[in-house]
Amino acid sequence: MAEPSGRLESDRLDSIRLFQDSVHWEGKVFDVLIKNGCSKEDLVNVSSMLQTIYMCGFEVGKRCVKE
């Protein structure tokens, strides 16, 4: 498969790093929401949205990361 224009193989994340980064940013999102007094219902809704994003991102990402 050809590399996307302007992108080097060494710039790509492996699947473990991609997952670790996702978990890190999910934690940051929840920290901001909790610090700003969001309700438990809001946190559940955000969690559901993030799950959908992860599922879609995983399908695309598995074509874009090294094994």
VOVO-237547 format. One record per residue: x, y, z negated of N, C-alpha, C, CB in turn; residue number from 1. Coordinates in Angstrom, 1 decimal, m for minus. Glycine has a CB too. Example, Ala and Ser with C-alpha at 12.3 -4.5 7.8 and 13.67 -1.06 7.14 Angstrom:
2
{n.c1=13.2 | n.c2=m5.7 | n.c3=m7.8 | ca.c1=12.3 | ca.c2=m4.5 | ca.c3=m7.8 | c.c1=13.2 | c.c2=m3.3 | c.c3=m7.8 | cb.c1=11.3 | cb.c2=m4.5 | cb.c3=m9.0 | palo=1}
{n.c1=12.8 | n.c2=m2.2 | n.c3=m7.1 | ca.c1=13.7 | ca.c2=m1.1 | ca.c3=m7.1 | c.c1=12.9 | c.c2=0.0 | c.c3=m7.9 | cb.c1=14.1 | cb.c2=m0.6 | cb.c3=m5.7 | palo=2}
END
This chain:
67
{n.c1=0.9 | n.c2=m1.2 | n.c3=0.0 | ca.c1=0.0 | ca.c2=0.0 | ca.c3=0.0 | c.c1=0.9 | c.c2=1.2 | c.c3=0.0 | cb.c1=m1.0 | cb.c2=0.0 | cb.c3=m1.2 | palo=1}
{n.c1=0.5 | n.c2=2.2 | n.c3=0.8 | ca.c1=1.3 | ca.c2=3.4 | ca.c3=0.9 | c.c1=1.1 | c.c2=4.3 | c.c3=m0.4 | cb.c1=1.0 | cb.c2=4.2 | cb.c3=2.1 | palo=2}
{n.c1=2.2 | n.c2=5.0 | n.c3=m0.8 | ca.c1=2.1 | ca.c2=5.9 | ca.c3=m1.9 | c.c1=1.3 | c.c2=7.2 | c.c3=m1.5 | cb.c1=3.5 | cb.c2=6.3 | cb.c3=m2.4 | palo=3}
{n.c1=0.5 | n.c2=7.8 | n.c3=m2.4 | ca.c1=m0.1 | ca.c2=9.1 | ca.c3=m2.0 | c.c1=1.0 | c.c2=10.1 | c.c3=m1.8 | cb.c1=m1.0 | cb.c2=9.5 | cb.c3=m3.2 | palo=4}
{n.c1=0.7 | n.c2=11.0 | n.c3=m0.9 | ca.c1=1.6 | ca.c2=12.1 | ca.c3=m0.5 | c.c1=2.1 | c.c2=12.8 | c.c3=m1.7 | cb.c1=1.0 | cb.c2=13.0 | cb.c3=0.5 | palo=5}
{n.c1=3.4 | n.c2=13.0 | n.c3=m1.8 | ca.c1=4.0 | ca.c2=13.8 | ca.c3=m2.8 | c.c1=4.1 | c.c2=13.1 | c.c3=m4.2 | cb.c1=3.2 | cb.c2=15.1 | cb.c3=m3.0 | palo=6}
{n.c1=3.8 | n.c2=11.8 | n.c3=m4.2 | ca.c1=3.9 | ca.c2=11.1 | ca.c3=m5.5 | c.c1=4.9 | c.c2=10.0 | c.c3=m5.5 | cb.c1=2.5 | cb.c2=10.6 | cb.c3=m5.8 | palo=7}
{n.c1=5.8 | n.c2=10.0 | n.c3=m6.4 | ca.c1=6.8 | ca.c2=8.9 | ca.c3=m6.5 | c.c1=6.3 | c.c2=7.8 | c.c3=m7.4 | cb.c1=8.1 | cb.c2=9.5 | cb.c3=m7.0 | palo=8}
{n.c1=6.8 | n.c2=6.6 | n.c3=m7.1 | ca.c1=6.5 | ca.c2=5.4 | ca.c3=m7.9 | c.c1=6.8 | c.c2=5.6 | c.c3=m9.3 | cb.c1=7.2 | cb.c2=4.2 | cb.c3=m7.3 | palo=9}
{n.c1=7.9 | n.c2=6.3 | n.c3=m9.6 | ca.c1=8.3 | ca.c2=6.5 | ca.c3=m11.0 | c.c1=7.3 | c.c2=7.5 | c.c3=m11.8 | cb.c1=9.7 | cb.c2=7.1 | cb.c3=m11.1 | palo=10}
{n.c1=6.5 | n.c2=8.2 | n.c3=m11.0 | ca.c1=5.5 | ca.c2=9.1 | ca.c3=m11.7 | c.c1=4.3 | c.c2=8.4 | c.c3=m12.1 | cb.c1=5.2 | cb.c2=10.2 | cb.c3=m10.7 | palo=11}
{n.c1=4.1 | n.c2=7.2 | n.c3=m11.6 | ca.c1=2.9 | ca.c2=6.5 | ca.c3=m11.9 | c.c1=2.9 | c.c2=5.9 | c.c3=m13.3 | cb.c1=2.6 | cb.c2=5.4 | cb.c3=m10.9 | palo=12}
{n.c1=1.8 | n.c2=5.8 | n.c3=m14.0 | ca.c1=1.7 | ca.c2=5.2 | ca.c3=m15.3 | c.c1=1.4 | c.c2=3.7 | c.c3=m15.2 | cb.c1=0.6 | cb.c2=5.9 | cb.c3=m16.2 | palo=13}
{n.c1=2.0 | n.c2=3.0 | n.c3=m16.1 | ca.c1=1.6 | ca.c2=1.6 | ca.c3=m16.1 | c.c1=0.3 | c.c2=1.5 | c.c3=m16.9 | cb.c1=2.7 | cb.c2=0.7 | cb.c3=m16.8 | palo=14}
{n.c1=m0.4 | n.c2=0.3 | n.c3=m16.8 | ca.c1=m1.7 | ca.c2=0.2 | ca.c3=m17.4 | c.c1=m1.7 | c.c2=0.4 | c.c3=m18.9 | cb.c1=m2.3 | cb.c2=m1.1 | cb.c3=m17.0 | palo=15}
{n.c1=m0.6 | n.c2=0.0 | n.c3=m19.6 | ca.c1=m0.6 | ca.c2=0.1 | ca.c3=m21.1 | c.c1=m0.5 | c.c2=1.6 | c.c3=m21.4 | cb.c1=0.6 | cb.c2=m0.6 | cb.c3=m21.6 | palo=16}
{n.c1=0.3 | n.c2=2.3 | n.c3=m20.7 | ca.c1=0.5 | ca.c2=3.8 | ca.c3=m21.0 | c.c1=m0.8 | c.c2=4.5 | c.c3=m20.7 | cb.c1=1.6 | cb.c2=4.4 | cb.c3=m20.2 | palo=17}
{n.c1=m1.5 | n.c2=4.2 | n.c3=m19.6 | ca.c1=m2.7 | ca.c2=4.8 | ca.c3=m19.3 | c.c1=m3.8 | c.c2=4.5 | c.c3=m20.4 | cb.c1=m3.2 | cb.c2=4.2 | cb.c3=m17.9 | palo=18}
{n.c1=m3.9 | n.c2=3.3 | n.c3=m20.9 | ca.c1=m4.8 | ca.c2=3.0 | ca.c3=m22.0 | c.c1=m4.4 | c.c2=3.8 | c.c3=m23.2 | cb.c1=m4.8 | cb.c2=1.5 | cb.c3=m22.3 | palo=19}
{n.c1=m3.2 | n.c2=3.9 | n.c3=m23.6 | ca.c1=m2.7 | ca.c2=4.6 | ca.c3=m24.8 | c.c1=m3.1 | c.c2=6.1 | c.c3=m24.7 | cb.c1=m1.2 | cb.c2=4.4 | cb.c3=m25.0 | palo=20}
{n.c1=m2.9 | n.c2=6.7 | n.c3=m23.5 | ca.c1=m3.2 | ca.c2=8.1 | ca.c3=m23.3 | c.c1=m4.7 | c.c2=8.3 | c.c3=m23.4 | cb.c1=m2.7 | cb.c2=8.5 | cb.c3=m21.9 | palo=21}
{n.c1=m5.5 | n.c2=7.4 | n.c3=m22.9 | ca.c1=m7.0 | ca.c2=7.5 | ca.c3=m23.0 | c.c1=m7.4 | c.c2=7.5 | c.c3=m24.4 | cb.c1=m7.6 | cb.c2=6.4 | cb.c3=m22.2 | palo=22}
{n.c1=m6.9 | n.c2=6.6 | n.c3=m25.2 | ca.c1=m7.2 | ca.c2=6.5 | ca.c3=m26.6 | c.c1=m6.8 | c.c2=7.7 | c.c3=m27.4 | cb.c1=m6.5 | cb.c2=5.2 | cb.c3=m27.3 | palo=23}
{n.c1=m5.6 | n.c2=8.3 | n.c3=m27.1 | ca.c1=m5.2 | ca.c2=9.5 | ca.c3=m27.7 | c.c1=m6.1 | c.c2=10.6 | c.c3=m27.4 | cb.c1=m3.8 | cb.c2=9.9 | cb.c3=m27.2 | palo=24}
{n.c1=m6.5 | n.c2=10.8 | n.c3=m26.2 | ca.c1=m7.4 | ca.c2=12.0 | ca.c3=m25.8 | c.c1=m8.8 | c.c2=11.8 | c.c3=m26.3 | cb.c1=m7.4 | cb.c2=12.2 | cb.c3=m24.3 | palo=25}
{n.c1=m9.3 | n.c2=10.5 | n.c3=m26.4 | ca.c1=m10.6 | ca.c2=10.3 | ca.c3=m27.0 | c.c1=m10.6 | c.c2=10.7 | c.c3=m28.5 | cb.c1=m10.9 | cb.c2=8.7 | cb.c3=m26.9 | palo=26}
{n.c1=m9.5 | n.c2=10.4 | n.c3=m29.2 | ca.c1=m9.4 | ca.c2=10.8 | ca.c3=m30.6 | c.c1=m9.4 | c.c2=12.3 | c.c3=m30.7 | cb.c1=m8.1 | cb.c2=10.3 | cb.c3=m31.2 | palo=27}
{n.c1=m8.7 | n.c2=13.0 | n.c3=m29.8 | ca.c1=m8.7 | ca.c2=14.5 | ca.c3=m29.8 | c.c1=m10.1 | c.c2=15.1 | c.c3=m29.6 | cb.c1=m7.7 | cb.c2=15.0 | cb.c3=m28.7 | palo=28}
{n.c1=m10.8 | n.c2=14.5 | n.c3=m28.7 | ca.c1=m12.2 | ca.c2=14.9 | ca.c3=m28.4 | c.c1=m13.1 | c.c2=14.8 | c.c3=m29.7 | cb.c1=m12.9 | cb.c2=14.2 | cb.c3=m27.2 | palo=29}
{n.c1=m13.0 | n.c2=13.6 | n.c3=m30.3 | ca.c1=m13.8 | ca.c2=13.4 | ca.c3=m31.5 | c.c1=m13.4 | c.c2=14.3 | c.c3=m32.7 | cb.c1=m13.7 | cb.c2=12.0 | cb.c3=m31.9 | palo=30}
{n.c1=m12.1 | n.c2=14.6 | n.c3=m32.8 | ca.c1=m11.6 | ca.c2=15.5 | ca.c3=m33.8 | c.c1=m12.2 | c.c2=16.9 | c.c3=m33.7 | cb.c1=m10.0 | cb.c2=15.6 | cb.c3=m33.8 | palo=31}
{n.c1=m12.2 | n.c2=17.4 | n.c3=m32.4 | ca.c1=m12.8 | ca.c2=18.7 | ca.c3=m32.2 | c.c1=m14.3 | c.c2=18.7 | c.c3=m32.5 | cb.c1=m12.6 | cb.c2=19.1 | cb.c3=m30.7 | palo=32}
{n.c1=m15.0 | n.c2=17.7 | n.c3=m32.1 | ca.c1=m16.4 | ca.c2=17.6 | ca.c3=m32.3 | c.c1=m16.8 | c.c2=17.5 | c.c3=m33.8 | cb.c1=m17.1 | cb.c2=16.4 | cb.c3=m31.6 | palo=33}
{n.c1=m16.0 | n.c2=16.7 | n.c3=m34.5 | ca.c1=m16.2 | ca.c2=16.6 | ca.c3=m36.0 | c.c1=m15.9 | c.c2=17.9 | c.c3=m36.7 | cb.c1=m15.4 | cb.c2=15.4 | cb.c3=m36.6 | palo=34}
{n.c1=m14.8 | n.c2=18.5 | n.c3=m36.3 | ca.c1=m14.4 | ca.c2=19.8 | ca.c3=m37.0 | c.c1=m15.4 | c.c2=20.9 | c.c3=m36.8 | cb.c1=m13.1 | cb.c2=20.2 | cb.c3=m36.5 | palo=35}
{n.c1=m16.2 | n.c2=20.8 | n.c3=m35.7 | ca.c1=m17.2 | ca.c2=21.8 | ca.c3=m35.3 | c.c1=m18.6 | c.c2=21.4 | c.c3=m35.8 | cb.c1=m17.1 | cb.c2=22.1 | cb.c3=m33.9 | palo=36}
{n.c1=m18.7 | n.c2=20.4 | n.c3=m36.6 | ca.c1=m19.9 | ca.c2=20.0 | ca.c3=m37.2 | c.c1=m21.0 | c.c2=19.3 | c.c3=m36.3 | cb.c1=m20.5 | cb.c2=21.2 | cb.c3=m37.8 | palo=37}
{n.c1=m20.5 | n.c2=18.6 | n.c3=m35.3 | ca.c1=m21.4 | ca.c2=17.9 | ca.c3=m34.4 | c.c1=m22.1 | c.c2=16.8 | c.c3=m35.1 | cb.c1=m20.7 | cb.c2=17.4 | cb.c3=m33.1 | palo=38}
{n.c1=m23.4 | n.c2=16.6 | n.c3=m34.8 | ca.c1=m24.1 | ca.c2=15.5 | ca.c3=m35.5 | c.c1=m23.7 | c.c2=14.2 | c.c3=m35.1 | cb.c1=m25.6 | cb.c2=15.7 | cb.c3=m35.2 | palo=39}
{n.c1=m24.1 | n.c2=13.2 | n.c3=m35.9 | ca.c1=m23.8 | ca.c2=11.8 | ca.c3=m35.5 | c.c1=m24.4 | c.c2=11.4 | c.c3=m34.2 | cb.c1=m24.3 | cb.c2=10.8 | cb.c3=m36.6 | palo=40}
{n.c1=m25.6 | n.c2=11.9 | n.c3=m33.9 | ca.c1=m26.2 | ca.c2=11.7 | ca.c3=m32.6 | c.c1=m25.4 | c.c2=12.2 | c.c3=m31.4 | cb.c1=m27.6 | cb.c2=12.3 | cb.c3=m32.5 | palo=41}
{n.c1=m24.8 | n.c2=13.4 | n.c3=m31.6 | ca.c1=m23.9 | ca.c2=14.0 | ca.c3=m30.6 | c.c1=m22.7 | c.c2=13.1 | c.c3=m30.4 | cb.c1=m23.5 | cb.c2=15.4 | cb.c3=m31.0 | palo=42}
{n.c1=m22.1 | n.c2=12.6 | n.c3=m31.5 | ca.c1=m20.9 | ca.c2=11.7 | ca.c3=m31.4 | c.c1=m21.3 | c.c2=10.4 | c.c3=m30.7 | cb.c1=m20.4 | cb.c2=11.4 | cb.c3=m32.8 | palo=43}
{n.c1=m22.4 | n.c2=9.9 | n.c3=m30.9 | ca.c1=m22.9 | ca.c2=8.7 | ca.c3=m30.2 | c.c1=m23.0 | c.c2=9.0 | c.c3=m28.7 | cb.c1=m24.2 | cb.c2=8.1 | cb.c3=m30.8 | palo=44}
{n.c1=m23.6 | n.c2=10.1 | n.c3=m28.4 | ca.c1=m23.8 | ca.c2=10.5 | ca.c3=m27.0 | c.c1=m22.4 | c.c2=10.6 | c.c3=m26.3 | cb.c1=m24.6 | cb.c2=11.7 | cb.c3=m26.9 | palo=45}
{n.c1=m21.5 | n.c2=11.3 | n.c3=m27.0 | ca.c1=m20.2 | ca.c2=11.5 | ca.c3=m26.4 | c.c1=m19.5 | c.c2=10.1 | c.c3=m26.2 | cb.c1=m19.3 | cb.c2=12.4 | cb.c3=m27.3 | palo=46}
{n.c1=m19.6 | n.c2=9.3 | n.c3=m27.2 | ca.c1=m19.0 | ca.c2=7.9 | ca.c3=m27.1 | c.c1=m19.6 | c.c2=7.2 | c.c3=m25.9 | cb.c1=m19.3 | cb.c2=7.2 | cb.c3=m28.4 | palo=47}
{n.c1=m20.9 | n.c2=7.3 | n.c3=m25.7 | ca.c1=m21.5 | ca.c2=6.6 | ca.c3=m24.5 | c.c1=m21.0 | c.c2=7.2 | c.c3=m23.2 | cb.c1=m23.0 | cb.c2=6.8 | cb.c3=m24.6 | palo=48}
{n.c1=m20.8 | n.c2=8.5 | n.c3=m23.1 | ca.c1=m20.3 | ca.c2=9.2 | ca.c3=m21.9 | c.c1=m18.9 | c.c2=8.8 | c.c3=m21.7 | cb.c1=m20.4 | cb.c2=10.7 | cb.c3=m22.0 | palo=49}
{n.c1=m18.1 | n.c2=8.7 | n.c3=m22.7 | ca.c1=m16.7 | ca.c2=8.3 | ca.c3=m22.5 | c.c1=m16.6 | c.c2=6.9 | c.c3=m22.1 | cb.c1=m15.9 | cb.c2=8.5 | cb.c3=m23.9 | palo=50}
{n.c1=m17.4 | n.c2=6.0 | n.c3=m22.6 | ca.c1=m17.4 | ca.c2=4.6 | ca.c3=m22.1 | c.c1=m17.7 | c.c2=4.5 | c.c3=m20.6 | cb.c1=m18.5 | cb.c2=3.8 | cb.c3=m22.9 | palo=51}
{n.c1=m18.7 | n.c2=5.3 | n.c3=m20.2 | ca.c1=m19.0 | ca.c2=5.3 | ca.c3=m18.7 | c.c1=m17.8 | c.c2=5.8 | c.c3=m17.9 | cb.c1=m20.2 | cb.c2=6.2 | cb.c3=m18.4 | palo=52}
{n.c1=m17.1 | n.c2=6.9 | n.c3=m18.4 | ca.c1=m16.0 | ca.c2=7.5 | ca.c3=m17.7 | c.c1=m14.8 | c.c2=6.4 | c.c3=m17.7 | cb.c1=m15.5 | cb.c2=8.8 | cb.c3=m18.5 | palo=53}
{n.c1=m14.6 | n.c2=5.7 | n.c3=m18.8 | ca.c1=m13.6 | ca.c2=4.7 | ca.c3=m18.9 | c.c1=m13.8 | c.c2=3.6 | c.c3=m17.9 | cb.c1=m13.4 | cb.c2=4.2 | cb.c3=m20.3 | palo=54}
{n.c1=m15.1 | n.c2=3.1 | n.c3=m17.8 | ca.c1=m15.4 | ca.c2=2.1 | ca.c3=m16.9 | c.c1=m15.2 | c.c2=2.5 | c.c3=m15.4 | cb.c1=m16.9 | cb.c2=1.6 | cb.c3=m17.1 | palo=55}
{n.c1=m15.6 | n.c2=3.7 | n.c3=m15.1 | ca.c1=m15.4 | ca.c2=4.2 | ca.c3=m13.7 | c.c1=m13.9 | c.c2=4.4 | c.c3=m13.5 | cb.c1=m16.1 | cb.c2=5.5 | cb.c3=m13.5 | palo=56}
{n.c1=m13.2 | n.c2=5.0 | n.c3=m14.5 | ca.c1=m11.8 | ca.c2=5.2 | ca.c3=m14.3 | c.c1=m11.0 | c.c2=4.0 | c.c3=m14.3 | cb.c1=m11.3 | cb.c2=6.1 | cb.c3=m15.5 | palo=57}
{n.c1=m11.4 | n.c2=2.9 | n.c3=m15.0 | ca.c1=m10.7 | ca.c2=1.7 | ca.c3=m14.9 | c.c1=m10.7 | c.c2=1.1 | c.c3=m13.5 | cb.c1=m11.2 | cb.c2=0.7 | cb.c3=m16.0 | palo=58}
{n.c1=m11.9 | n.c2=1.1 | n.c3=m12.9 | ca.c1=m12.1 | ca.c2=0.6 | ca.c3=m11.6 | c.c1=m11.2 | c.c2=1.3 | c.c3=m10.6 | cb.c1=m13.5 | cb.c2=0.6 | cb.c3=m11.1 | palo=59}
{n.c1=m11.1 | n.c2=2.6 | n.c3=m10.7 | ca.c1=m10.2 | ca.c2=3.3 | ca.c3=m9.8 | c.c1=m8.7 | c.c2=3.1 | c.c3=m10.2 | cb.c1=m10.6 | cb.c2=4.8 | cb.c3=m9.8 | palo=60}
{n.c1=m8.5 | n.c2=3.2 | n.c3=m11.5 | ca.c1=m7.1 | ca.c2=3.2 | ca.c3=m12.1 | c.c1=m6.4 | c.c2=1.9 | c.c3=m11.8 | cb.c1=m7.2 | cb.c2=3.4 | cb.c3=m13.5 | palo=61}
{n.c1=m7.2 | n.c2=0.8 | n.c3=m11.8 | ca.c1=m6.5 | ca.c2=m0.5 | ca.c3=m11.6 | c.c1=m5.9 | c.c2=m0.6 | c.c3=m10.2 | cb.c1=m7.4 | cb.c2=m1.6 | cb.c3=m11.8 | palo=62}
{n.c1=m6.3 | n.c2=0.2 | n.c3=m9.3 | ca.c1=m5.7 | ca.c2=0.3 | ca.c3=m8.0 | c.c1=m4.5 | c.c2=1.2 | c.c3=m7.9 | cb.c1=m6.7 | cb.c2=0.7 | cb.c3=m6.9 | palo=63}
{n.c1=m4.4 | n.c2=2.1 | n.c3=m9.0 | ca.c1=m3.4 | ca.c2=3.1 | ca.c3=m9.0 | c.c1=m2.2 | c.c2=2.9 | c.c3=m9.9 | cb.c1=m4.0 | cb.c2=4.4 | cb.c3=m9.3 | palo=64}
{n.c1=m2.3 | n.c2=1.9 | n.c3=m10.7 | ca.c1=m1.2 | ca.c2=1.7 | ca.c3=m11.7 | c.c1=m0.4 | c.c2=0.5 | c.c3=m11.4 | cb.c1=m1.7 | cb.c2=1.7 | cb.c3=m13.1 | palo=65}
{n.c1=0.8 | n.c2=0.4 | n.c3=m11.9 | ca.c1=1.6 | ca.c2=m0.8 | ca.c3=m11.8 | c.c1=1.1 | c.c2=m1.9 | c.c3=m12.7 | cb.c1=3.1 | cb.c2=m0.5 | cb.c3=m12.1 | palo=66}
{n.c1=1.3 | n.c2=m3.1 | n.c3=m12.4 | ca.c1=0.9 | ca.c2=m4.2 | ca.c3=m13.2 | c.c1=1.9 | c.c2=m4.3 | c.c3=m14.4 | cb.c1=1.0 | cb.c2=m5.5 | cb.c3=m12.5 | palo=67}
END
